[in-house]
Amino acid sequence: MFSREYYEAEFTAYPDVVTLKEMRKMLGGISEKKALGLLHDKRIRSFYIDGRYLIPKICIVDYLTEDNEIPKAKYQGKKKPVRRRKPGTGCIRQLTENLWEG
């Protein structure tokens, strides 16, 4: 893990408030899904204004310098419950002689 001063020097080319695309580049080219997950989980603080995310650069530095513990999965060690229909619900129809759709 690098120091706060390292990241502040590394990100001097970026403005004080960055967009989602710039944040992804700062974090090493992570996917958009991963970046949005960090924002939705409030692991990186941001503002959502006029349909776009604005992220203060200092919040990205805070995220990179803190001890980021990965949260435990909701169903860790257990199987995820299966959603099943109630008996008698749904429908089935015959498309061709040997093809059915349900």
C-alpha positions in Angstrom: 0.0 0.0 0.0 1.3 3.4 -1.0 1.2 6.6 1.1 -1.2 9.4 0.8 1.5 11.7 -0.6 2.3 9.2 -3.3 -1.3 9.1 -4.6 -1.6 12.9 -4.3 1.5 13.3 -6.5 0.3 10.6 -8.9 -3.1 12.2 -9.5 -1.9 15.9 -9.9 -2.9 15.7 -13.6 -6.6 15.1 -12.7 -9.0 17.9 -11.6 -10.2 18.1 -8.0 -13.6 16.6 -9.0 -13.5 13.7 -11.5 -16.1 11.9 -13.5 -16.8 8.1 -13.4 -14.6 7.5 -16.4 -11.7 9.4 -14.9 -12.1 7.5 -11.6 -11.9 4.2 -13.4 -8.6 5.3 -15.0 -7.3 6.4 -11.6 -8.1 3.0 -10.1 -6.2 1.1 -12.7 -8.8 0.7 -15.4 -11.5 -1.1 -13.4 -14.8 -2.0 -15.0 -17.8 0.3 -14.9 -19.8 -2.3 -12.9 -17.0 -2.4 -10.2 -16.7 1.4 -10.1 -20.5 1.8 -9.7 -20.5 -0.9 -7.0 -17.9 1.1 -5.0 -20.0 4.2 -5.3 -23.3 2.5 -4.4 -21.7 0.8 -1.4 -20.5 4.2 -0.2 -16.9 3.0 -0.2 -16.0 6.0 -2.3 -18.1 9.1 -1.6 -19.6 10.9 -4.6 -22.3 13.2 -5.8 -24.9 12.4 -8.4 -25.8 15.6 -10.2 -27.7 15.9 -13.5 -27.4 12.2 -14.3 -23.7 11.8 -13.7 -21.4 11.0 -10.9 -18.9 13.5 -9.6 -16.2 12.2 -7.3 -13.9 14.4 -5.3 -10.3 13.3 -6.0 -9.6 13.3 -2.2 -12.2 10.7 -1.7 -10.4 8.4 -4.2 -7.2 9.0 -2.3 -8.9 8.2 1.0 -10.2 4.9 -0.5 -6.8 3.9 -1.7 -5.0 4.7 1.6 -7.5 3.2 4.0 -7.5 -0.5 5.0 -10.1 -1.8 2.6 -11.6 -4.9 4.1 -13.8 -6.8 1.7 -17.3 -7.3 3.1 -18.4 -10.8 3.6 -20.9 -12.3 1.2 -24.5 -12.4 2.3 -24.8 -16.2 1.9 -21.2 -17.1 2.8 -21.0 -20.8 3.6 -24.7 -21.3 2.8 -26.5 -22.0 -0.5 -28.6 -19.1 -1.8 -32.3 -19.9 -1.4 -34.0 -21.0 -4.6 -37.1 -19.1 -5.8 -39.7 -21.5 -6.9 -43.2 -20.9 -8.2 -46.2 -22.0 -6.3 -47.9 -25.2 -7.6 -50.5 -24.5 -10.3 -49.0 -21.1 -11.4 -47.6 -20.4 -14.8 -48.6 -22.0 -18.1 -47.3 -24.4 -20.8 -48.2 -24.5 -24.5 -47.2 -26.6 -27.4 -45.3 -24.8 -30.2 -44.8 -27.8 -32.5 -45.3 -31.5 -32.3 -42.2 -32.1 -30.2 -41.6 -28.6 -28.8 -43.2 -27.2 -25.7 -42.8 -23.8 -24.0 -43.3 -23.1 -20.4 
